[in-house]
């Protein structure tokens, strides 16, 4: 068990203009489950591979415990990795796959057998120990890959999208299993995914990357409640947060006809416009001409709740993230028993205690 | 097997089967089946022609029209052509009639129509000569089909092969070939493939090694005969190998004359050619190993030689096997090199060359056939082994 520290770790691929991972700074506590998340190409896998030693670190340092592992080869780092495609050795049985690292390390045969059986028990793999990976299902292969990591009892587990090859149902099951297994073993874990739901449900903390730059590291709750910038706000949460650029007035921001109380000090350096964010569940829906006028396009009935997808009636107002390919809809969650009709005009504004506001230029959080 | 009409026209299940014309027009399946059929019929007609020709000539007492037996004049040739074309049309008509007839064709007829020609070709081109050769190997010098002169000798030919010192040398040489060529060619190919993998100029290095594959065995043999060329020490050398010996301060050497090393020098030619083949297949197999398996192995703590032993070799095992067996079979059948470079003299002969020499130079057909049978018997276990191993490795992937 150990802590992990990225200290301004940077990776620049040969021939690339900008770094793939730019001065990454993360402190991971002993036994913590940290999820690296971000859109594809954000550098999350590269970061993980830098920690594994599969990718060179061009600048900065990486520490595991109090060891500087920046220039150590993968085998000397005492980390185990679960690959997206599992990377099982096809010519070895499940037991040999799991025990291979120990065999290479020169561990005694009976000891290997004991540890493999122990891990197989945890993962329900006992009946399959003598099979070849080809004779296993996707879920079983995934568990063998986990087992291969567990058997080594390494200081750090690294997982690179280990669930992405499973079907939806199995993915949800395995998600819970991995999280609880990690709690039980208490091994520091770095987990890479592009799926924000996985990140929210599994991680003690989440690190969100974009274009190789760390956007925010925080607990899932904090990430959701206080996103550090517009990107985080838009990435975390499903359906996504509504983000609108609105004009700043003397005593706040104008959200349609509604005045948002954002606070003078926060708005002082914001310029003439701010980006206001409101999560679908924090939208107040009115019919009395107060707020932003929205025309309802689609209703998604979920039973208890319903999601209203609409577009601003005023053509001057666009949701952030809209482009030539299409306007992003304004999404509001409403009571399932009191749903507006399609085509109806409604008025929306954020509930006062759940307003997010971001600087128009920098995207940084104001409140 | 489903009834033929069901296979041909599933989309017309509801249509009237009385309408035979419409069936022919509206069923693309039956058209492609016809195309296949026609090709097969062509083969069939060829086979029938050969059988017919041998039949006509074999049964001379019946008075066949002379143009069928021996067509020497233009008119007779035209007659034969007309006959064959008519035969073809007749068979075609019969088959088309069967395909198009309203009644269900029995399954066995369909099966024979499709499999029959291929079976006939196999029977005529492979099985019959094989059986004939095996029978011949138990007879004396003359062709066994000539009852006047040939005599049944039992296993005498084989006994000669295994007891005469002349033939023992042939067997010994073949064994040396079969062991050394695959071993060295695969070894060098593997080494080379690993060394040049992901280096700069990989394509060029590969091309250089692969190039000899493009040269015919006879061409390669001639090149190497020049390389091994011997001139008396006093005279200037024209062979590269001996010139190198001179540069090293040694005496020139009779590479192709001195047994048993001359066999090894012939083997060098085969290795020179086969290494490129081995390297190409092995290199492709190495590239097919998934990156993440290599990375997983690195995290598991293997590198260098242990990576080679525990990950690379097991991953490319099927490719190694294919290469090994292919080269072994090529080597067993080696003829051109020996024939071109030494003619099998100076104790360099191998089974295939000896088979040729005995059959077509000594005209001892019995002994030649015995050598061919021996070659066949040696190849069988190699083929069986390959099939079994490939099946095993399919279980892994």
Interface residues (C-beta under 8 A of the other chain):
Chain A: X52 X53 X54 X73 X74 X75 X79 X80 X81 X83 X84 X85 X87 X88 X89 X90 X91 X92 X100 X101 X104 X105 X132 X134 X148
Chain B: X290 X292 X293 X295 X296 X297 X298 X299 X300 X301 X302 X303 X306 X310 X311 X314 X315 X317 X395 X396 X397
